[in-house]
Amino acid sequence: MMQGRDWHEKAKCLNADPDMFYPMPNDWKTIVEAKLICASCPVSAECLEQALDGGEQYGIWGGLDPEERRTLLRRKRQRMRME
């Protein structure tokens, strides 16, 4: 993983319309388009990590929407309790 914020320069979404990554909840077409960009992005892990660390509540980050990120965090917390 890249340190700091240098990863932004390598993001596939760098020149994309930022609104694409903040779609309305039922705008499935835009959601899928945003996630496709993330799927081929070399820094999607760094993007997701920033969203999780920063508590991002909106938007597509690292290929995950807000509900998917909440689920990921819940599972992570459950695993930590079991260890």
C-alpha positions as semicolon CSV with decimal commas, in nm:
position;residue;x (nm);y (nm);z (nm)
1;M;0,000;0,000;0,000
2;M;0,111;0,353;-0,068
3;Q;0,183;0,578;0,225
4;G;0,023;0,917;0,278
5;R;-0,202;1,059;0,011
6;D;0,023;0,988;-0,287
7;W;-0,215;0,715;-0,393
8;H;-0,467;0,974;-0,515
9;E;-0,249;1,046;-0,816
10;K;-0,283;0,685;-0,935
11;A;-0,660;0,658;-0,886
12;K;-0,871;0,561;-1,189
13;C;-1,134;0,814;-1,080
14;L;-0,891;1,104;-1,087
15;N;-1,043;1,253;-1,402
16;A;-1,396;1,115;-1,358
17;D;-1,695;1,322;-1,259
18;P;-1,696;1,318;-0,875
19;D;-2,078;1,309;-0,875
20;M;-2,058;0,957;-1,018
21;F;-1,920;0,840;-0,684
22;Y;-2,206;1,001;-0,487
23;P;-2,511;0,860;-0,667
24;M;-2,866;0,860;-0,540
25;P;-2,940;0,535;-0,351
26;N;-3,149;0,380;-0,630
27;D;-2,940;0,503;-0,924
28;W;-2,815;0,152;-1,002
29;K;-2,666;0,246;-1,336
30;T;-2,437;0,508;-1,184
31;I;-2,354;0,284;-0,888
32;V;-2,246;0,004;-1,122
33;E;-2,042;0,245;-1,337
34;A;-1,860;0,380;-1,030
35;K;-1,791;0,032;-0,897
36;L;-1,654;-0,077;-1,235
37;I;-1,404;0,207;-1,225
38;C;-1,305;0,103;-0,872
39;A;-1,273;-0,262;-0,974
40;S;-0,991;-0,182;-1,215
41;C;-0,824;0,079;-0,994
42;P;-0,473;0,002;-0,868
43;V;-0,532;0,195;-0,545
44;S;-0,881;0,084;-0,448
45;A;-0,749;-0,071;-0,124
46;E;-0,600;0,263;-0,019
47;C;-0,922;0,441;-0,108
48;L;-1,130;0,196;0,094
49;E;-0,890;0,223;0,389
50;Q;-0,924;0,603;0,388
51;A;-1,303;0,577;0,382
52;L;-1,306;0,330;0,671
53;D;-1,054;0,525;0,877
54;G;-1,233;0,853;0,808
55;G;-1,583;0,720;0,875
56;E;-1,711;0,817;0,530
57;Q;-2,088;0,780;0,537
58;Y;-2,159;0,861;0,174
59;G;-2,036;0,767;-0,168
60;I;-1,857;0,483;-0,338
61;W;-1,507;0,437;-0,191
62;G;-1,275;0,155;-0,286
63;G;-1,561;-0,010;-0,471
64;L;-1,796;-0,027;-0,173
65;D;-2,110;0,170;-0,104
66;P;-2,197;0,294;0,248
67;E;-2,395;-0,017;0,345
68;E;-2,119;-0,247;0,223
69;R;-1,865;-0,052;0,427
70;R;-2,083;-0,072;0,739
71;T;-2,115;-0,449;0,689
72;L;-1,738;-0,481;0,646
73;L;-1,675;-0,287;0,967
74;R;-1,932;-0,495;1,160
75;R;-1,768;-0,818;1,047
76;K;-1,424;-0,684;1,133
77;R;-1,542;-0,590;1,484
78;Q;-1,702;-0,933;1,529
79;R;-1,377;-1,107;1,431
80;M;-1,180;-0,889;1,671
81;R;-1,415;-0,981;1,958
82;M;-1,373;-1,351;1,881
83;E;-0,992;-1,335;1,894
